[in-house]
Amino acid sequence: MGGFSLIELMIALTIMLMVSLVSVQISANVFSTNTQLIHMTQLTGELRSAIQIISRDIRRAGYNADALAGFLTTQAIDSGVTMGTVDDAGAAECVHVTYDDISRGQSGVQANVVYRLRTVSGVGRLSVLFGDEDDDYSCDTAITDTDWVDLSDPLLVDISALQFIHNDSLTDIAENLNNGHMIQVGIEQISITITATLRSNDTISRTITNEVQIRNQYLRV
């Protein structure tokens, strides 16, 4: 009579077990890939949100509601950007930005914003100081100052590097008859680079860079 022998049954079970193990491994790899993708998306979203906020402020650095009067009367117009300590590669971990804050309903009131890298309790974080001209904020403000606000979530990401690189170009437009100096118009660009690691999985890291051209020209006399 037809049937399976013990050896045939054992071979069939072995094949089924191997197929099951392969299926489980494939499923585990898919779940792992999906998890890494979700983590990378979280990290990328965190960094992009931060770099957009910084870029927005840098673009309007040096805005002056009375800029036209400054050009017409040949008065120096500040660039609105002050870099922190610059290393040998020309990069700084801090940038200080000022501009007229028209949201206050009047010109001449300057916004005073500082962005920098801080390390607190072993976790790097991208932090900011928001103030006005009456606040004595700068890149020299202590990292322990209680006015710092974190743009990055220290529970989610560890910011390992924040770099600002400043480039500018000057164009001669006329001679200053008062002092013999050349009047120059300047255009500035800031490169922002952020590197971060996901705290829940330190194998996942990301670096993003954004080039920001300041919209407002400055005048040297």
Secondary structure as UniProt FT lines:
FT   HELIX           6..59
FT   TURN            60..62
FT   TURN            65..66
FT   HELIX           67..72
FT   TURN            73..74
FT   STRAND          81..83
FT   TURN            88..89
FT   STRAND          91..92
FT   STRAND          94..100
FT   HELIX           102..104
FT   TURN            107..108
FT   STRAND          110..120
FT   TURN            121..122
FT   STRAND          123..132
FT   TURN            133..134
FT   TURN            139..140
FT   TURN            143..144
FT   TURN            146..147
FT   STRAND          149..150
FT   TURN            154..156
FT   STRAND          157..175
FT   TURN            177..179
FT   STRAND          182..198
FT   TURN            199..200
FT   STRAND          201..213
FT   STRAND          218..220
//
